[in-house]
Every structure is written in structure tokens, then in C-alpha cells.
Amino acid sequence: MPAPKKTSGAVSVESAREQLKAAALRCTPSRIAILRLLSQSDQPLSHSDVAERLRESGFDPSTAYRALIELADTGLLIRLDIGDQIRRYEFKHVTPKTAATGKRAHDDREHPHFVCLDCGHVTCLTDVTVQLPKSRAVGKVTEILLRGHCVNCL
């Protein structure tokens, strides 16, 4: 799996600390590292992806696993299940502080994901808008997942 691309949405150490404090979590090095790693990724990452990328920094896989669960449970990360028994996580970006409240709000814009049926690569489709018909039979859609063959596997 390719390394995550760095994006302009990467959080600083200070921003990660602020988000952890706001979520009533301790500011541990592993939590900060995970938030920073996932904020730089252009795709959701599995526990093994995160553990592999943080191994050089001295974090063991069990610490990464516990931190991912805690960060997702508090809403700092989005947990993505695409049906292959591998949970993936992505950073939940926050909006800038508002002048009125002085607080940051989480950016709740959902986006669809694309999964390659051949290699399993997951891609965030942040530039895609999906409009669903208004129907009482559908209820509330919480996730849209598109499956197909990526350009590398065609």
C-alpha cells in the first residue's frame, strides 16, 4: 500500500493537543502521532498501516490499536468498515475557531469512498457529491461505498 500523501489539512502538534483536551483525553505521544499521521493521509488507514508507519517512532502495535479505538470512540477519528473485516480510520477535520464561541466544531461533511475489488485500496472521494432521492424507505444514509477497479488494476 502506498504511503499516505501529505495534505494541506495536516494538524500541528499543538492542534492535536487541543483536540485531545477538548475530547477529555490525555495528550499522549501515541495519540498525537496518530492524529498527525491520519490528518496527513489522503485515504483511510487500517491498524496495521498505522502501526507499521509508527513503528520507527517506537510505538508498539497494541498501543496504536488502543489509541485508534479511543480516538474513534471520542469522535476524533472516523471508523470505516467496508465489509472486509478490516477497520480503517480517517481523521475527522475540525473547522477553525468561531469568533462567537471561541470553539472549534467538527466538520461533519461525509464523503463516499471507493474500494478496488482487486487490490483492496480505499480512496476518499472528497470531490464527489452524491444526491439521494428523498424516500422514507431509505431512512438515514450514513455511508456511501463505491466498488470497482482502480486505475492501477485495470
N, C-alpha and C positions, 0 to 999 in steps of 0.2 A: 504494500500500500504506500502511495507516495506521501512524503512529508507534508504537513499542512502548510498552506500558503499563508504568508503574513498579510493581514488585512489592516485597514486603517482603524478598525474597531478594537485593536488590541488595548487591553487595560494596563494601567501602570500598577506598580506595587501599592501605591497609596490608594488608588481607586479600588483595588481588590480588598484592601484593609477596610475601607469604608463600607463596602458591600457586605463583608463578613460581619462587621459590627452591627450594621443595620438588620442583619438576619439573626442576631444574637448568637453568633458563632465565634469561637476563639480564632485569632489570626495566626494559624499555624503555618509554617513554611510549606507544607504539602498542599494545604487548601489554596494558598496564594499562588503556588506554582501551577496548580490545576486550573484555576480561574484564568491565569495569564495564558497558559497553553491553549485552552479551548477558545479564548477570545481571539486568538490569532489564527485559528483553524477555519478553513472555508468549507469544512464538512464535519458531520458528527463523528466522534471517535469512540471506539469501544474501550473497555477497561484495559485490555491487553495493549491497545495502541498507546493509551496514556501511560501505562506502566513502563512500556518499552522506551518511550520518549523521555521519561523522568528518571530512568534507571541511572543514567550517567550523573545525575544530580544527587544520587544517594537515597532515593525514595524506594522503598520496597513495594511490591505489588499489593500486599494486604493493606498497607496504609493508603495507597491510591484507591483501592476498592472502597474502603470505609469512607474516605473523603468524597468520592463521587456520589455515594448513596446519600450522605448528609447534605451535600450541596444541592442535589436534586430534590431531596425532601423539603428543603427550605425555599425552593423556587429559584435559586441562583443559576441552576442548570436545567435544561430541558432533557427529559429521558425519552429516547426514541426507540420504539420496538417495531421492527419491520417484518417480524414473523419468522426470523431465522434463529431464534433463541439467543441472540447476541444483543445485549442492551448497548445502545450508543448514547452519547451525551453531547449536547452542544450548549454553548454559552448563551445565556439569556441577557441580551444587551439592555442597559438601562438608559433612560433619557437624561439629558442634563438637568441639573437642579433648577427648579422653577423659582422665579423671583418671589412669588406669593408665599410658598411654604418653605422654601429653602431645602426641600427634599427631592430626591430622585425617584422616578417612577419606572417600573419595569416596562419595557417595550413588549407589549403582548401581541404584536403582529405575528401571526402564524404564517408559515410558508410551506409549500409542498416539498417533497423530497423525491428524488429519482434513484432507483436501485437497479443496477445492472444485473440481469439474470445470469450472466456468465461469470463475472469476476466478483460480484457482490459489492462493488464500490458504491457508496452512497454519496449523492450530491445534493446540496441545498439549492433549491430553485427560488432564490430570493427575488429574482426579477420576473417571476411568473405570477399572474393573477388568475385565480380560478373563481368563477362565478357559478354558484349552485342555484338551481331553481328553488323557489320558496315552496316548500312542501311540508306539511305536518307529518308525513310518513317518514321523512328523513330524520327529523329531530335536530340535534346539535352536532355538527361535524367538528371533530377535534383534531383530525389529522388527515392529510391527503398524501397518498403514496403512489407514485407512478413507477411502473416496472417496464423494463425494456433492455436494449443492448446499447452499451456506451460506445463512444466513437473508437475507443481502443480495442473493443472486442468485435467490431463489425467485420 
